[in-house]
Amino acid sequence: MADHGLLPPGFNPDTTSSARLNPRHHVKLEAEKVLDVAANDFPGHWPGESNAWDIQTFKKNLKINISRLSSEAIEFDLIGIDASIANALRRIMLAEVPTVAVEDVFVWNNTSLVHDEVLAQRLGLVPLKIDPRIIDMRTDEGATDLNTIVFKLVVNCRRNPNVPKTEKDPCKLYHNSLVTTESLEWEPKGDQMDMFGSAPPRAVQNDIVLVKMRPGQEIRAEMHCVKGIAKDHAKFSPVATASYRLLPHIVIHEPIPEPDCEKFQACFSPGVIDIVTTPSGAKTCVVKNPRNDSVSREVLRHPEFEGKVTLGRVRDHFIFNVESTGIYPPQEIPLEACDVLLAKIKNVRASLKLRMDVML
């Protein structure tokens, strides 16, 4: 599967789709339908082949390639696994990797225009830079320094006496006219100062606007933050988005005539198709980078390209795109998801063993 449709100048125009598109490994895209969508590598499907799952074969075929990494997002290729496993990892990244968020808001005074419940909801959705691996899940026993982080918000708006009379910008006219997450102050409890050391709890971003105020208005509130997962509430999600797509597979069966090259190239996303010169001096199209394609199937709408190109996707090649909210570094989120998945597997194994022991 290393060949994903890259055809060099001088390729054989007699190449057939059966030699280039394997229904065992590819999903075929037609103008009105999608074929070969289900995996067929399970035991008993193909005559004379076992296809039984084997750990050594799995290790040999499994590959992970990181194609893009920044402080906010990661794009990586996960190759050689079933769609069920890929989707399980995606769902765990979205909803089951634990984080810390505001759970309880105690409002002692709020004279702003924002109601208490609205302010509490905005505070709950603020991403917090707190390592969830340091603290425990809160139990019915209540809050302790091992499972609860406390923040305070104490701000009041007042006039700035040192501005010109012609000034109209509220941020210059008043102090604290914009209350942002920079005003959140961590209040250590118990041994939390030693627990967090040089990485004290804070908001991921300091410029998130919580409320606008005018002179005479004040907010005094206390927030209790706990560890949780997004299955319980979306505020605990560690990702802004986590998605995957299958690697596009584009096969050109015969040379594209020179007058149609630019039109053919325009049917795909930028950078997918390249126009090159063949040894005979004529221009034709080759596949340059299929992973950039959006698979719009625009090329299948034009009759002049009928039978000249086949579109598909590689069934076991998943391109993941994960955007972190800033709580975790993006490269750690897939690893945390794998730990959660492994814990689920161990739990199922233990439950099955217990049930078998009872039956025996």
N, C-alpha and C positions, 0 to 999 in steps of 0.2 A: 504493500500500500504506500510505498514511498513515492510512486509516480501518481501525481494528482492532475494529470492532463497537460503537462508542460510539453509542447510539441516544438522541437527545434526546427530551424529552416531546413527544407529538404525532407520533411517527414513523408512517410508512405501514405498516399491518398487512399489506398485500398484498406486502411485500417478499419476494422468493423467494431460495432459497439459491444459485441459479445466478448471481444478480446480486451476491451478497455473498461467495461463496466460490469462488475461482478455482483450479481444479486445477493450473494452471501455477505458482501461487505459494503454495498452501496444502496442508498435509497434513491430511486429514479424519479425525477420530476418531469411531468409532462404538462402541456398547456392547461389541461382541465383536471388533472388528477395526479396523485402521488402513489407510486408503486413500491412494493417490497419494503413496507414500513416496519414489519415485524421481524425480530431476530429469529434465525432458524438454525442456530448452532447448538441446539440442545440434544441430549441423547435420544437416539432412535429416529431422528428425522431423516438423516441421510443414510442410504443403504451401505453397509460395509464400513461405516465410520462410528466410532464410539462417542466422541465429543463429550465424554464425561469430564466434569470439572477437575482440574489438577492444579495444585498450588505452584508447582514448578513452571508449568506452562503459563499460568497467570502472571508470575513474576517476570517471566521472559518477555511477555507481550506488553506489560504495563509500562507506560512511559509518561513522564511529566516534564513539559517544557515551558519555562516562563518566558513569555515574549515581551511583556511590558510590566514595569514595576515603578510606581511613584509613591509618594507619601500618602496618597489618598486612594489609590486603586491598583489592582493587579489584574493582568490578563495572562492566563496560562492554558496550555493544552493538556488535557487528560485523555490519554490514548490507551485503548485496549480493555475497556470495561463496558459493562452493560448499561443501558439507559436507566435501569432501575436504580443502580448504584449512584450514577451521576445525579439523578434527580433527588435521591435521598440526601446527598451532600448539599445540594442547592437548598433544599427545604430546611435542613439543619442550620445552615449558615443564616438563613432568613429568620428562623423562629426558635432555635434551641441552643444557640451559643449564649451562655449567660453574660450579662452585663450588670452595671449598677445604675439606677435611675431614682429620681425623686418619687417617693411613695406617699408620704404624708406631709401636708403643708399646714402649719399652725399660724394663722394670721392674727397678730395681736392688734394691728391697726392698719387700715387701708382707706385713705381718703382720696385715692385717685379715681378716675372715671372707670377703671377696669374692675369688674366685680371680683369678689374673692375667688369664686369657683373658676372663673376664666383665668385669673392670674395663676391659680394652682395648676390648671391644665397646661398653661404655657411653661411653667417651671418643670412640670413632669416630663415634657418633651425635649428638654435641653440635654444634649449629649454630655456626659460627664467623663472626664479623663481620670478614671479610677480603675485600677487593676482588679478585676473581679476574682482573680485567683487568690487574693490576699484575704478576703473576707468570706464569711459563711452565709448560707441561706438563713433567712430569719424563720424561726419556728414559732409555735404557739406560746412559747415561754416569754416572748416579748423582746424588746430592743436591748442589746448590749453593745459594748464597744467592739465585739467581734463580728457583729452582723449589721450594724447601722452606722452610717456616716451622716454627720450633722452639718448643715450649712445655715448661715444667717443672712438675711437681707434687711438692712437698715439704711434707708435713704430718705431724704427730704429735699424738696425743691425750694429754692430761694432766689431772690433777684441778685444779679451781679451789679454792684454799684459803680463799677469801673468801665462801663461801656458808653459809647456815644449815644446821644438821644436819637440819632437817625438810624441806629442799628435795628434790624428787623429779624435777624436770625435767632430763633429761640434758644439754640445751643449756646449762643454768646450772651443772650439777654439773661438767661437763668442758669444757675448751677443745678445739675442733675435733672435737666428737662427730659433727657433720655436715660432711662434706667436700663442698663445692659447687664449681661452675665458677668461683666467685670466686677460688678458690685456684690457678687456672691462671695461670702467669706466662710472658709472652712473653720469649724470649731472642733479641734481634736478632743477625743474622749478616751480615758484610760491610757492604754499603751499605743494609741494610734500614731502618735508622733514617731515612735520607733518603728512601727509596722511599715509606714509608708516612706520614711527616710527622706531621701532627696527628691521624691516624686509625690508631693502633697496633692490631695484631691482638688480638682478644679474643673471648670467648664472647658470643653474642648476648644471652643472659640469664645473670645472675650467680647465680641461686638454684636452678639445676638440681642436684639431689642426686646425687652420684656414689657415695658409700659412707658407711656409719655406722661409727664407730670407738669404742673404749673405751680407757681409760688403758693405756699401754704399747704400743699399736699404732701403726704408722708406715707411710707410703707414700712412696717416692721413685721417680719415673718421669720419663721424657722422651718427648715426643710429636713426631713429624715429620709435618707436614701438607703435602699436595700438592693440586694442581689435578686435577679429574676430573669425570666426568659420571655421572648416575644410571643410565645404561645399564650401567655397570660395577658400581655399587653404589648402593643407595638412599640412603646417607648423603650423597651429593652432590646430592640433589634440592633445588632452591631453593624449592620450594613444599610447603606442607602438603597442599594440594589445588588442582587446576586442572580446572574442569569448565565445561560449557556446556549450555544448553537452548534450544530454539526458542521464540520468542515465542508465547504462547497467543493464539488468535483465537476470540472468542466472538460468535456472531451470534444475536440474538433476532428471530424471524420474526413474532411476533404478541404483542400485549400480554399480560402475565401477569395473571390475575385478582387483584383485591385480596386475597381470602382466602388465596391461595397465595403471596403475595409473600415473606413471611418464610421459608417453607419453601424457596422457590426461592433466596433469598439464602443460606440455610444450606448449600445444596449446593455452594457455592464457598468458596474461601479467603477470610478476612476482607479487606474492602476491594475485592473484585472487583466485586460487584454493589451498586448503590445503589437505594434505594426512593425514588421521586420522585412528585410530584403532577402530573398532566396538566392541560391547560387546562380540561378538563371537571370537574375536582375529584376524579377517581378516582386511586388510587395504583397505580403499576406499577413494574416493574423496568427498569433500564438498566445497561449495562456501564460501570463507572467506571474500573477499572484492571486490564486483563486480564493484565499481566505478573506480578501477584501470585498468579495462579492456579497451583495445583499440578497441574491437569488430572487430577483424580481420576476424572472422568466419573461422579460420584455423581448428577448431574442426569439422566443417561440411564437410571437405574434406576427412575424414577418414571413411571408411565403418564400421569399428568396433564400432564406436560411433553413428551410425545412429539410431535414435529413442531414444537415451539415454539422450539427452540434447536438450534444446530449448533455443535459444538466442532471446533477445528482448531488448527494451528500454522503460522506463517509460515515457509516453507521456507528462506529465505535471511536470516533475522534471528536471529542467535545472541547469547544473553545469557551472557557469560563471567563466572565468579566465580573469582578467583585469590587464594589466601591465601599470603602469603610466610612463610617460616621466619625472616625477619629478616636474611638475608644480603644480599638486594637490597631496595631500596624496591619496593613492589608495582607501581608504575607503570612500573618499568624492566624487569620480567620479560617482558611481551609484546614489548617492543622488542628485548630480547636474543634472544628466540625468532625474531623476524623476521630478525635478522642471521644466525642459524644456518640458517634456511630459505634465505635468499639465498645463503649459502655453499654449501649443498647443490646449489642450482640451477646455480651457476657451475661446480661440480665436474662435474655431469652434462653441462653444455654443453661443457666442455673435453674430457671423455671421448668424447662423440659426435663432436666435431670431429676428434679424434685418430684415431678409428676410420674416419671418412670419408676422411681423408687417406691412411690405410693402404690402404683399398679402391681409391682412385683411383690 
